[in-house]
Amino acid sequence: MAYPPGATNRVTFENKRTNQRTVEMIKEARYLFKLRGGGKHPSISQGGYSTSVSASGNTHAQDALDLATRLFSRERRLLWEWCMWEVGFASWRRSLITGVWPAHDHALPKGGQLSDAADRQIVQWHQGDNALKSDKPYPRILSSGFVARTWEKYVDLRPSGTVDLSGLVTAFTAGGRSPDVKPVQQALNHFLDSKLAVDGLAGPATKGVYETYQSRLYGIPKSDPAADGIPGPNSLSKLGFKIT
C-alpha cells in the first residue's frame, strides 16, 4: 500500500508507541465520538511496536492499540466501536480475563503496519468471531458495511469543498434555501449521523442539528448563545469546508 509522506513514521502519542497514520485515525474516531454525544473518549492503555506484554502474544509487535473502555456503558462502548470501524480500525471488545487483562477494546488499523498475528486476528474478526482461542461469536461487523473500510477510504468520504458564508448565514437565519445548505447537511449527517434530509432547506430540523453540532464541538449547552444554529467560519472549517 502507498502511504502519504510521513504516514508510517513511528511516533509517541500520549506516551504510547504507534505511527502517524494511526494517530490521525484515532483523532478522527474521537471527533466522531464527541460529535455523536459519546462524551470523553477512552484513553490508550497499550500501544504497539512491543512484545513486552506476554498476554498479547505478537499482536502488538507492530502497530496496535488497546483502549480503556472497562467503565463504559454498553451504549457508549458500542458507539465508540462504531466510530472506530468507520475510520478504518478493526476494533472489538476484549472481555475480562481475571489475572490476564481487564475488559478493554482492542484496535488494529486495517491496511497499517501489522504483525502476522494481528493480520490473522483481522481475518477472524471479519469472519464474525472474537479472534481469541475461545472463538466466541462477534458478528456485528458482518452487517455494518465497514468490513472493507480503511482510513484512506474514509478520507475520500470525509466532507470537503468551498461554501459561501454569507449565503449560508442568510439561509439559516431566514429558514430558506441555498445551494451550499446541501453540503452542510451532508457533513452534519457524516459527523453526527443525524439523518437529515439533504434538500438544501435550512429549516428547523437542519438548524436544530447545527445547534447540537455547535454545542458538542465547543462543549457548551445548547442554551449558550454560541450554539445559535447559524454557521460561522470556525464551525464550518471543522466540518471540512473552506469559506468564500
Buried (B, 14 or more C-beta within 10 A) or exposed (E): EEBEEEBBEEBEBEEBBBBBBBBBBBEBBBBBBBBBBBEEBBEBBBBBBBEEEEEBEEBBBBBBBBBBBBEBEEEBBBBBBBBBBBBBBBBBBBEEEEEEBBBBBBBBBBBBBBBEBBBBBBEBBBBEBBBBEEEEEBEBBEEEEBBEBBBBBBBEEEBEEEBBBEBBBBBBEEEBBBEBBBBBBBBBBBBBBBEBEBEBBBBEBBBBBBBBBBBBBBEEEEEEEBBBBBBBEEBBEBBBBEBE
